[in-house]
Amino acid sequence: MKLIHLSDLHLGKRVNEYSMLEDQEYILKKILGVIDEEKPDAVIIAGDVYDKSVPSAEAVSLFDDFLVSLSGRALKVFVISGNHDSAERIAFGSRIMDAGGIHLSPVYDGAVKPVTLRDGFGEVEIYMLPFLKPAHVRRFFPEREIASYTDALRCAVEAMQIDTAKRNVLITHQFVTGASRTESEEVSVGGTDNVDAEVFADFDYVALGHLHAPQNCDSERIRYCGTPLKYSFSEAKDSKSVTVAELGEKGSLSVRTVPLIPRRDMVELKGTYMDLTYRPFYENTTWQEDYTHITLTDEEDIPDAIGKLRTVYRNLMKLSYDNARTRGNAAVTGAEAVERKTPFELFSEFYKLQNNRPMSGEQSAFMSDLIERTWGAEP
């Protein structure tokens, strides 16, 4: 059973005020080319189809075109909602589309019924579990103690009553403990969204979405495929790809990747204004069309630096300075580091500062739950 694993398309996303729709349309066509070469049995999209819960008409149209293209191929398609999606909007029309082999995850109601595929080795059960918070699960299992994301996912998985004699695949959208994040991902309020990998012990492959860097968690059996495009400069050095997972007989799994080359790359350049505008420096590169973050090292600010640099680097997204003045300011304020911390981390540091000791496990659990309940309705 060959599966193409995708996630985090973030259709309609804007990066530093640049629309990515043109780049997304280009990369989806590249993905269709990979699908035609690989001839998989199924394509998985593990959440964050859109960048907003109410996507633009252009983003919806682009995804519609992609689904129509997939439906014309002899394969199954599985789509779940992520934290950026509206579960209700992703689920719309799912019962009609099922007949055409396009399976959209329904809004979670406490029960997840698998879709059964078959190959020469027997049945493969595909479970679609959309992005969940503890609050989503508590309402259906009031008798269970659900204080964390791990508790919630464990409860949801146990309710599936998985037949471990069969090959089982889970599609879900969560943050697995120990995985590496990037700046373009949305960190859960409180920083308490970790899910322990042991929750997924009964699955032969777990197709994850949520994190933007391709990576395995614990083993290749639990994998993030990453985004098909770079969505922040923290990903500038990453290589994007499509993940291909092949299930043989029970216990046999191979995972590999197929590279994706974008229409425009995302690059970071650093140097003086004169160095960066020296023609031999850039003329034999793609930088003039790539999305760029330029860091100038000049001690004096360059008047209208962005306007001047954009005559060479047409898609300049971000301009920074690294000199004695900016380094001094960073040492004094540290504001950027504070902005990246979650409310839970900030409160933990405040508590330790006031009490000269960290919070106990019970106190941490209480504060995590309080933050989760307070902002539970937020993505």
C-alpha positions as CSV (number, residue, x, y, z in Angstrom):
1,M,0.0,0.0,0.0
2,K,1.6,3.2,-1.2
3,L,0.6,6.5,0.5
4,I,1.6,10.1,-0.5
5,H,1.7,12.1,2.8
6,L,1.1,15.9,2.6
7,S,0.1,18.4,5.2
8,D,0.0,22.1,6.0
9,L,-0.7,23.5,2.6
10,H,-1.9,26.8,4.3
11,L,-3.6,27.9,1.1
12,G,-4.2,31.6,1.1
13,K,-1.3,32.4,3.4
14,R,0.5,35.7,3.3
15,V,4.1,35.9,4.3
16,N,5.4,39.4,5.3
17,E,2.4,40.7,3.3
18,Y,3.2,38.8,0.2
19,S,0.5,36.5,-1.1
20,M,1.7,32.9,-1.6
21,L,-1.2,31.8,-3.8
22,E,0.8,31.9,-7.0
23,D,3.6,29.8,-5.4
24,Q,1.0,27.4,-3.9
25,E,-0.6,26.9,-7.3
26,Y,2.8,26.1,-8.8
27,I,3.8,23.6,-6.0
28,L,0.4,21.8,-6.2
29,K,1.1,21.2,-9.9
30,K,4.5,19.8,-9.0
31,I,2.9,17.5,-6.4
32,L,0.5,16.3,-9.0
33,G,3.5,15.4,-11.1
34,V,5.0,13.4,-8.2
35,I,1.7,11.6,-7.8
36,D,1.6,10.7,-11.5
37,E,5.1,9.3,-11.2
38,E,4.6,7.4,-8.0
39,K,1.1,6.1,-8.7
40,P,0.1,5.8,-5.0
41,D,-3.0,4.1,-3.7
42,A,-4.0,7.1,-1.6
43,V,-3.1,10.7,-0.9
44,I,-3.2,12.0,2.6
45,I,-3.5,15.7,3.6
46,A,-2.9,15.9,7.3
47,G,-4.6,19.2,8.2
48,D,-4.1,23.0,7.8
49,V,-5.5,22.9,4.3
50,Y,-6.1,26.6,4.6
51,D,-4.3,29.3,6.6
52,K,-7.5,30.7,8.1
53,S,-10.7,29.2,9.4
54,V,-12.6,31.4,7.0
55,P,-10.4,31.1,3.8
56,S,-10.5,33.4,0.9
57,A,-12.5,32.6,-2.2
58,E,-9.2,32.2,-4.1
59,A,-7.8,29.7,-1.6
60,V,-11.0,27.6,-1.7
61,S,-11.0,27.7,-5.5
62,L,-7.3,26.5,-5.6
63,F,-8.1,23.6,-3.3
64,D,-11.2,22.7,-5.3
65,D,-9.0,22.5,-8.4
66,F,-6.5,20.3,-6.6
67,L,-9.3,17.9,-5.4
68,V,-10.8,17.8,-8.9
69,S,-7.4,16.9,-10.3
70,L,-6.9,14.2,-7.6
71,S,-10.4,12.7,-8.2
72,G,-9.5,12.1,-11.9
73,R,-6.8,9.7,-10.8
74,A,-7.4,6.1,-9.6
75,L,-6.7,6.7,-5.9
76,K,-8.3,7.6,-2.6
77,V,-7.9,11.0,-0.9
78,F,-8.0,11.6,2.8
79,V,-8.2,15.1,4.2
80,I,-8.5,16.2,7.9
81,S,-8.8,19.6,9.5
82,G,-6.0,21.2,11.3
83,N,-5.8,24.0,13.9
84,H,-5.9,26.7,11.2
85,D,-9.0,25.1,9.5
86,S,-12.7,25.2,10.4
87,A,-13.6,21.6,11.1
88,E,-17.1,22.3,9.9
89,R,-16.0,23.8,6.6
90,I,-13.6,21.0,5.9
91,A,-16.3,18.4,6.6
92,F,-18.9,20.1,4.3
93,G,-20.1,17.7,1.6
94,S,-18.1,14.8,3.1
95,R,-20.9,12.2,2.9
96,I,-21.4,13.0,-0.8
97,M,-17.6,13.0,-1.6
98,D,-17.1,9.7,0.1
99,A,-18.7,7.9,-2.9
100,G,-16.1,9.5,-5.2
101,G,-13.1,8.4,-3.0
102,I,-12.6,11.9,-1.5
103,H,-12.8,11.3,2.3
104,L,-13.0,14.5,4.5
105,S,-12.8,14.2,8.2
106,P,-16.1,14.9,10.0
107,V,-16.3,17.1,13.0
108,Y,-15.1,15.0,16.0
109,D,-18.1,13.5,17.8
110,G,-16.3,10.9,20.0
111,A,-16.2,8.2,17.5
112,V,-13.8,7.7,14.5
113,K,-14.7,5.1,12.0
114,P,-12.0,3.9,9.7
115,V,-12.0,3.7,5.9
116,T,-10.9,0.3,4.8
117,L,-8.5,-0.1,1.9
118,R,-7.2,-3.5,0.5
119,D,-4.1,-4.7,-1.2
120,G,-2.3,-8.0,-1.7
121,F,-1.5,-8.3,2.0
122,G,-5.1,-7.7,3.2
123,E,-6.9,-4.8,4.8
124,V,-5.5,-1.4,5.8
125,E,-7.6,0.7,8.2
126,I,-7.3,4.5,7.7
127,Y,-8.4,6.5,10.7
128,M,-8.9,10.3,10.3
129,L,-8.6,12.3,13.5
130,P,-8.8,16.1,13.1
131,F,-7.0,18.6,15.3
132,L,-8.2,18.1,18.9
133,K,-7.9,20.0,22.2
134,P,-8.8,18.5,25.6
135,A,-12.0,20.5,25.6
136,H,-13.1,18.8,22.4
137,V,-12.8,15.4,23.9
138,R,-14.0,16.0,27.5
139,R,-17.6,16.7,26.3
140,F,-17.9,13.1,24.9
141,F,-16.1,11.4,27.7
142,P,-17.3,13.2,30.9
143,E,-16.3,10.2,33.0
144,R,-12.6,10.4,32.0
145,E,-9.9,12.5,33.6
146,I,-8.7,14.6,30.7
147,A,-6.2,17.2,31.8
148,S,-3.7,17.3,28.9
149,Y,-3.4,16.8,25.2
150,T,-1.9,13.4,25.8
151,D,-4.9,12.4,27.9
152,A,-7.2,13.7,25.2
153,L,-5.5,11.8,22.3
154,R,-5.2,8.6,24.4
155,C,-8.9,8.7,25.1
156,A,-9.8,9.4,21.4
157,V,-7.5,6.5,20.2
158,E,-8.7,4.0,22.8
159,A,-12.3,4.7,21.7
160,M,-11.3,3.6,18.2
161,Q,-11.0,0.0,19.5
162,I,-8.2,-0.7,17.0
163,D,-7.7,-4.3,15.7
164,T,-3.9,-4.6,16.0
165,A,-3.9,-7.7,13.9
166,K,-4.6,-5.5,10.9
167,R,-2.4,-2.7,9.4
168,N,-3.6,0.6,10.8
169,V,-2.8,4.2,9.7
170,L,-3.7,7.3,11.6
171,I,-4.0,10.8,10.1
172,T,-3.8,13.5,12.7
173,H,-2.7,17.0,13.4
174,Q,-0.9,17.5,16.7
175,F,2.4,18.4,18.3
176,V,4.3,15.3,19.3
177,T,6.7,15.7,22.3
178,G,10.3,16.3,21.2
179,A,9.6,17.4,17.6
180,S,11.2,20.6,16.3
181,R,9.2,23.7,15.6
182,T,9.8,26.7,13.3
183,E,8.7,30.3,13.6
184,S,5.9,30.0,11.1
185,E,3.9,27.6,13.3
186,E,1.3,28.6,15.7
187,V,2.3,27.7,19.3
188,S,-0.6,26.6,21.4
189,V,-1.6,29.0,24.2
190,G,0.2,27.8,27.3
191,G,2.7,25.7,25.4
192,T,0.9,22.6,26.8
193,D,-0.1,20.9,23.5
194,N,2.5,18.2,23.6
195,V,1.3,14.6,22.9
196,D,3.4,11.7,23.9
197,A,4.4,9.4,21.0
198,E,3.4,6.3,23.0
199,V,-0.3,7.2,22.4
200,F,0.2,6.0,18.8
201,A,1.8,2.6,19.7
202,D,-0.9,0.6,17.9
203,F,-0.5,2.2,14.5
204,D,1.7,1.0,11.7
205,Y,2.0,4.6,10.3
206,V,1.0,7.9,11.8
207,A,0.7,10.7,9.1
208,L,1.2,13.9,11.1
209,G,0.5,17.5,10.3
210,H,1.1,20.7,12.3
211,L,4.9,21.1,12.2
212,H,6.5,22.6,9.2
213,A,9.9,20.8,9.1
214,P,9.9,17.2,7.8
215,Q,10.9,14.9,10.6
216,N,10.4,11.5,12.2
217,C,9.1,11.3,15.8
218,D,10.6,8.4,17.7
219,S,10.8,6.4,14.5
220,E,9.8,6.7,10.8
221,R,6.5,5.1,11.8
222,I,5.4,8.5,13.2
223,R,6.2,11.3,10.8
224,Y,5.7,14.9,9.9
225,C,6.0,15.4,6.2
226,G,6.3,19.2,6.6
227,T,5.0,22.0,4.4
228,P,5.4,21.9,0.7
229,L,6.7,25.5,0.8
230,K,8.8,27.6,3.1
231,Y,6.6,30.0,5.2
232,S,9.2,31.7,7.3
233,F,12.9,32.6,7.1
234,S,13.5,30.1,9.9
235,E,12.9,27.5,7.2
236,A,15.3,29.1,4.7
237,K,17.8,26.2,4.9
238,D,15.2,23.5,5.0
239,S,14.6,21.2,2.0
240,K,10.9,20.6,1.2
241,S,9.5,17.3,0.0
242,V,6.7,14.9,-0.4
243,T,6.7,11.9,1.9
244,V,6.1,8.5,0.3
245,A,5.2,5.7,2.8
246,E,4.8,2.1,1.7
247,L,3.2,-0.6,3.8
248,G,4.0,-4.1,3.0
249,E,2.8,-7.0,5.2
250,K,2.1,-6.3,8.8
251,G,5.2,-4.8,10.4
252,S,6.8,-3.8,7.1
253,L,7.2,-0.1,6.4
254,S,9.5,2.0,4.2
255,V,9.5,5.8,4.1
256,R,11.2,8.0,1.6
257,T,10.9,11.6,0.2
258,V,10.7,13.2,-3.2
259,P,12.1,16.7,-3.3
260,L,10.0,19.7,-4.1
261,I,11.6,22.7,-5.9
262,P,9.6,25.9,-5.5
263,R,9.0,28.6,-8.0
264,R,10.8,31.0,-5.7
265,D,13.1,30.0,-2.9
266,M,13.4,31.8,0.5
267,V,16.9,33.0,1.2
268,E,18.8,35.1,3.7
269,L,21.6,37.4,2.7
270,K,24.0,39.4,4.9
271,G,26.6,42.1,4.1
272,T,27.1,45.7,3.4
273,Y,24.9,47.6,1.0
274,M,27.8,47.9,-1.5
275,D,28.6,44.2,-1.3
276,L,25.0,43.1,-1.8
277,T,24.4,45.5,-4.8
278,Y,27.7,44.6,-6.5
279,R,26.5,42.9,-9.8
280,P,28.9,39.9,-9.8
281,F,27.6,39.0,-6.3
282,Y,24.0,38.3,-7.5
283,E,23.9,38.1,-11.3
284,N,24.4,34.3,-11.6
285,T,21.9,33.5,-8.9
286,T,18.1,33.2,-8.5
287,W,18.1,35.8,-5.7
288,Q,16.6,38.5,-7.8
289,E,13.4,36.5,-7.9
290,D,13.6,34.7,-4.6
291,Y,11.9,35.9,-1.4
292,T,14.8,37.5,0.5
293,H,15.6,38.6,4.0
294,I,18.6,41.0,3.9
295,T,20.6,41.9,6.9
296,L,22.8,45.0,6.3
297,T,26.0,45.3,8.3
298,D,26.6,49.0,7.5
299,E,27.1,51.1,10.7
300,E,25.0,53.9,9.2
301,D,21.4,53.4,8.0
302,I,21.1,53.5,4.2
303,P,18.4,56.0,3.1
304,D,15.4,54.3,1.4
305,A,17.3,51.0,1.7
306,I,14.3,48.8,0.9
307,G,13.4,50.8,-2.2
308,K,16.9,50.7,-3.5
309,L,17.5,47.0,-2.7
310,R,14.2,46.1,-4.4
311,T,15.6,47.3,-7.7
312,V,17.9,44.3,-7.5
313,Y,16.0,41.9,-5.1
314,R,12.5,42.2,-6.4
315,N,10.9,40.1,-3.7
316,L,12.7,41.5,-0.7
317,M,10.4,40.6,2.2
318,K,12.4,41.7,5.2
319,L,15.2,44.1,6.0
320,S,17.3,44.1,9.1
321,Y,20.5,45.7,10.4
322,D,23.3,44.0,12.3
323,N,25.7,46.6,13.6
324,A,27.0,48.1,16.9
325,R,23.7,50.0,17.5
326,T,21.3,47.2,16.9
327,R,23.4,44.7,18.9
328,G,23.4,47.2,21.8
329,N,19.6,47.6,21.6
330,A,19.0,43.9,21.6
331,A,21.2,43.4,24.7
332,V,19.1,46.0,26.5
333,T,15.6,45.1,25.6
334,G,15.4,41.4,24.9
335,A,11.8,42.1,23.8
336,E,11.8,39.8,20.8
337,A,12.6,36.8,23.0
338,V,9.8,37.7,25.3
339,E,7.3,37.9,22.4
340,R,8.1,34.3,21.4
341,K,7.3,32.9,24.9
342,T,4.0,31.4,25.6
343,P,1.8,32.6,28.5
344,F,2.6,29.4,30.4
345,E,6.3,30.0,30.1
346,L,6.0,33.6,31.1
347,F,3.9,32.7,34.2
348,S,6.4,29.9,35.1
349,E,9.3,32.4,35.0
350,F,7.3,35.0,37.0
351,Y,6.4,32.3,39.7
352,K,10.0,31.2,40.0
353,L,11.2,34.9,40.3
354,Q,8.6,35.6,43.0
355,N,9.0,32.4,45.0
356,N,12.6,31.4,44.3
357,R,11.5,27.9,43.2
358,P,9.6,26.4,40.3
359,M,6.0,25.4,40.3
360,S,5.2,21.9,41.5
361,G,3.7,19.4,39.1
362,E,0.3,20.0,40.6
363,Q,0.6,23.7,40.2
364,S,1.8,23.4,36.6
365,A,-1.1,21.1,35.8
366,F,-3.6,23.6,37.3
367,M,-2.1,26.6,35.5
368,S,-2.0,24.6,32.2
369,D,-5.7,23.7,32.6
370,L,-6.6,27.2,33.5
371,I,-4.9,28.7,30.5
372,E,-6.5,26.0,28.2
373,R,-10.0,26.7,29.6
374,T,-9.5,30.5,29.3
375,W,-8.4,30.4,25.7
376,G,-10.0,27.1,24.7
377,A,-12.1,28.6,22.0
378,E,-9.0,30.1,20.2
379,P,-7.1,28.1,17.5
